[in-house]
Amino acid sequence: MIRLKHNSSPGLLILALIWLVGAISDRVWFALDDSVPAWDQADYLTGSLNYWQALQQMQLLSGEWWSSFWQLSSKIPPLIYTVAAIVQQIFGRGIEQATLVNLLFSAILLASVYGLGILLFNIEVGLWAAALCQLFPSLYRARLDFLLDYPLTAAVILSFFCLTLWVRSTIRVRQWLSAAAFGICFGLAILAKQTALFFLFTPILWVAIAMLYKRQWQRVLQLGGGLLLSVIISLPWYRTNWLTVLTSGKRATIDSAIAEGDPPLNTLAAWTYYWEILPYQVSWLLLLVPIVGLILYWQRLQKHRASLAWLAIFWLGAYFLCSLNVNKDERYVLPYLPIVALFLAYGLTFWRGRWGNYIRWGSVGLAVVLMWLNIFPVGSVGRSIVQVLSPKAAHYAVVGTRLPHQEVIEAIVQQAPYLRSTLGVLPSTPEINQHNINYYGALRDFQVYGRQVGVRSQQVVQDARSLDWFLTKTGDQGSVPEAQAAIVEIVERSPDFDTIQSWTLPDSSTLHLYHDRTPEIEVIVAPGKSENVTLSQVTVPPQIKPGVPIPVTYQWNGSWDELQSGLVLLDWYQEDASSTRWIHDHAIGMGNLHSANTQNPGTFQVIERMAMFPPTGATGTYTLKATYLNRNTGETYPITSPPVSVTVEANTEPSQAPELDLLTQFRTLAASLPQGLPALELVFEEIARINQYDPTQDYLIQTQQALTYRLQQEPQNLEFVYTLALSRVLQRQVNEAIAALERVVQLDAQNPYAYAYLAFVHLYNWNAAPAEVALKNARLLNPNIPEIQALSGVAALLQGQFFQARNYFTSWQNLSSL
């Protein structure tokens, strides 16, 4: 029987054994399991690899490195990714290695629950609560996945333990230390997931009000200091990504709730949802036995009434705030289950005497068996037992069934060994989806990226023409939009695509890998040696029509380092009218040259099959001038190229051309920015599309590097400045974006939208005063633009000018209603 009240050493030993038994069970499960991660799990695993990659070039003293580090994940806070990256740095990359972090967070969780048990009750309750945390179905299933919610649970309970320690401390030094510990843990919890606030808000508010009511000013100062410390810890990431966090919130809550059919808040079901699933989260067995003990021996509750009230404050507050979230899922409330474990552990200790011991140990022993029956496939008899005592908790290891994800990635790498490839993943099932394909591509040195395309009907044709690789599946397609059938039909019936390989899946469906017969980029080993990059061949129609895309093929030769580092500045110009031209700047191979397989010191040839866009008013004969720009060193030199010319005639029949390269598409979109909001809606819709084709968004960096160089020669080119500013905004390079937009307002001084763009970036950077200066100029030019009034309201609000902010928001509402 567990009854330890005075000596904590045996308690710590038992706690370690509880953790060890759970750890062994979990690792046996992972050793047996052959499943692939589903959508969220694969997405989070990929995030951990992104941070692993960043840590390979760690520069702790570089502000630029920290800025890029915070931007690696703009929606999901970085703590768990970073910890998992460090673990994989030690133990290697992979699912089993990444999930080792759960052992760490299990130790934190069990120690925190144990500590709460001691603070609020006794060692016995702490140990039983720790054991229950290992046996609750929702918690042990979460340990067997790579999700944010289990580490979040550990971080929240550790924070609550520190807060409780501070509340219970009577010695001043311990109060300050525990307040600091709470601040650190709370800051880290918020860096694990934003919803940590749902669980800790109510107890923090409760103690703050209590301390103010009692006029315990030193305690208030301690709590304030702890909260300030948490802000200091979490602020860098949230300050960098606050806009993305806010704008993604609607999709993660309201849109997801609608898609999943969650009950709306004006229904009783929304408020009873988590109460109804509680028996499945903790199992009927572990719920009913302690509750019966509480009922039979309720007189004993008086002894720990204050402790039970403190736990109830946490639980009820968390329950209310989680229910207020329209998007419901059982894993969203995992952080309050350890508090439930403390309640139930307290009830278990009420069973005394011989029969009481039998009931307690029998219940926990049976719970251990139920856990193993729920996670290991043991046949129909075991499943029948758990359906009665612990239903809806199965999370079986998949044994002996391997899916071909790694084979898909290897097939692509073998076909295009020198390229970074983007694969359009058209099905979206738990087994085959864009996230887990992308994850296995990331494991292969980030050489293959998986993306879901064919989502919008109006973009299906562009999606099919923009990627060289597609993955289709027969049978169940999973959670896909209506447009998906159209792109599947295009890929499967088009003569432009070949089936590279097919695989039969366990459900008897077939997976097909398709490749474009004439890929956009092709890399081959060429004979000879070359120091500088040369342009050996340019293929373009002799006559073309202005204002429509035209096909062009470039063949570049050079050493691998020069090709991979190369940005080519291409001018198609008229010799007798140098002011008339178009540009076709881009990185060689569109930035997709991958260095993992390039040990050959010789010469390579890169063939680019692209399209370019001659302006509507361009007529006459044009020739090509090419300049090489090294992306790493800034070195430039003219590129040797064969003579080539093309005649632009208005009456020429348009040539059949592929999709425009991403830089040309981006420059075309940026040229519409002076038009304001009507253009912005289309700009960001199209940027969301082309971002799918370049998962690393390297086209933005290429644009920035090319236009930075060109603006040294053409500082008054307004189109270049707008494009450069947009590329920097999308990369969230705040100071550089402000500098570019200040240049925009100098060149486009009579355009109110130019000032509005500058003001927006200042507001994004929390600089309201310079934003107000820009908005004043915008209002002078046109006070009737609703968005300018709205931005003015935000600027006034951030400066504490509340009445003026109200006037601006009223003007915004009035103008918007016109």
KADA-V500364 format. One record per helix or strand of 2 or more residues. SS is the DSSP state (H for helix, E for strand). FROM is the first residue (numbers start at 1). TO is the last residue. If there is no record, write none. Layout:
BEGIN
ss->SS from->FROM to->TO
ss->SS from->FROM to->TO
END
This chain:
BEGIN
ss->H from->9 to->32
ss->H from->39 to->55
ss->H from->63 to->70
ss->H from->79 to->91
ss->H from->95 to->98
ss->H from->101 to->120
ss->H from->123 to->135
ss->H from->137 to->143
ss->H from->148 to->168
ss->H from->172 to->190
ss->H from->196 to->213
ss->H from->217 to->260
ss->H from->268 to->282
ss->H from->284 to->296
ss->H from->298 to->324
ss->H from->330 to->348
ss->H from->353 to->375
ss->H from->380 to->389
ss->H from->405 to->415
ss->E from->421 to->425
ss->H from->434 to->443
ss->E from->448 to->451
ss->H from->457 to->466
ss->E from->469 to->473
ss->H from->484 to->493
ss->E from->497 to->504
ss->E from->510 to->516
ss->E from->521 to->526
ss->E from->534 to->540
ss->E from->543 to->544
ss->E from->549 to->559
ss->H from->560 to->564
ss->E from->566 to->574
ss->E from->577 to->583
ss->E from->586 to->587
ss->H from->588 to->591
ss->E from->603 to->613
ss->E from->620 to->630
ss->E from->636 to->638
ss->E from->640 to->641
ss->E from->645 to->648
ss->H from->662 to->670
ss->H from->673 to->675
ss->H from->677 to->693
ss->H from->698 to->713
ss->H from->718 to->730
ss->H from->734 to->747
ss->H from->752 to->764
ss->H from->768 to->781
ss->H from->786 to->798
ss->H from->802 to->816
END
